């Protein structure tokens, strides 16, 4: 991949591929502050024996540590799959400015599907949400991964 191809979403998609190669659900996430990558992570639930080790949660934690603050206002999250309720809650609490996601998650997504957390009147913060960037590649990875699981 050339330097020009390393957009934040392409980085997230590459991390998703790494996750799949390690037997994890193929999800990657990148937190950006302007043009600076604050954090880039992939799913590590199996590796860490931690059901909260979603790519978004790990990237948010790493970005907070790097920034040295409890907020990520002015920062953007790029993730290859629509965030679940847990991750959407963390996004709201850390005040991320914008969320870009690739593939929709009609089963467990909580942004444009399911509970639509950011639309709830009790939600602390509502980031701008832009879906569908890199969706085809992310969906193909997810389908391939889960077909492989069913064969096992």
N, C-alpha and C positions, 0 to 999 in steps of 0.2 A: 504494500500500500504506500503510495507516494505521500509526501508531506501535505500536499493539497487535498488529499482524500481524508486526512485526519480531522474531519469535522467532529464536534462533540458526539453527534449521534453515531458516526462511523466508529469512533472509539468505543462507545457503549456496545455497538454490535460486535466488535472484535472481542470485547470482554465477555459477551454472551457466548460467543464461540468457544472461548477458553473454558467457561463454566460447563458447557455441554461436554467438552473433551474430558473434564474431570468428573463427569457423571452427575452434575448439578443441572437443575432446570436452567436453560439458556437465557439468562437475564443479566444485563449489564447496565451500569448507571454512572454518569459523570456529572459532577457539580462544577459549574463555571462561575467565576466572578469576572465579568467582562471577557477578556481574551485569555484569562489565566485559569488553568485546570486546578481547582482546589483539591479534588478527589476523584478517583476513578476506581470503581469496584465491580465485582460480579457476585452472583449468588454463591454463598458458602455455607448453606444450611447443613449439608452432610458433613463437610470437612470440619466444621466447628461444633457439630451436634447441637445446633442452636436454631430453633424454628424462626427466630427473629432476624437471622443473618441474611435477609434479603439484600440484594444489590443496593437498593435505595437507602436502606437503613445504614448499611456499612459506609456508603459514600457520604451520607449526611453526617454520621459520627466523625468520619475522618476530616470532612470539611470544617466542622465545628472546632475540632482540635487544632487544625491548621490556622484557622481564623482567631482562635482564642476567645470565642464569644459564644453565647447561647442562641444566636440568631444568624440566619443566612439571608437577611434582607438584601436586595440588590443582586442576588445570585439566582442562577437558573439550573434546573435539573433536567438532564437528558436521560431517559430510561427506555429500554427496549420493549417493555410491557406496561400496560396501564397499571398504575399503583393499586394495591389492595387497601383495605380500610386501615390497617396498621401503618402502612407507609404514607397514606394520604394524611393521617393524623399527624405523623411526624413532619410532613411537608407544611401543614398548617401551623403547627407549633413553632417551627423554626423560621417561619415567615419567608419561605422561598418566593421569589418574585414571579417566576414562570416555570411551568412544567411542560416539557416536550416529551411525548411518548410515541413509540412506534406502533405496536400492535394493541388492539383493544383486547380486553379480557372480559368476555361476557359472563364468565362464571364467578370470578373473584375480584374483578375490577371494582373500584369504588369512586371513580372520578366521573366517567361518562356512563358507567353501568352500575348496577347494584344500588348501594345507598347514596351515591352521588354526594359524597361528604361535603364538598366545597359549596354545594347549593343549600345545605342545611342552615337554618337560622342560628343554630348554636355553634357553627364553625367559627373559630377565632379569626381566621384569615383565609381569603380566597385568592389563590394565585391565578394568573392567566394560564389557561391550558390550551395546548396546541397538540392535537393527535394526528397520527398517520404518517409521520416522517420516518421513512425506512420501514414501513409496515410490512411490505412484501417480503423483505429479507428476514425480518424478525418472525413473521408468521411461518415461513418455511422452516426456520430453525426449530421453532416450537413444535410444529407438526412432526418433523423428523425425530425429534427427541422423544416425544410421547408415543409415536409408533414403535420406536425401538424399545421403550419400556414395556409396552403391551406384548411384544414378542418374547420378552425375557421370562 
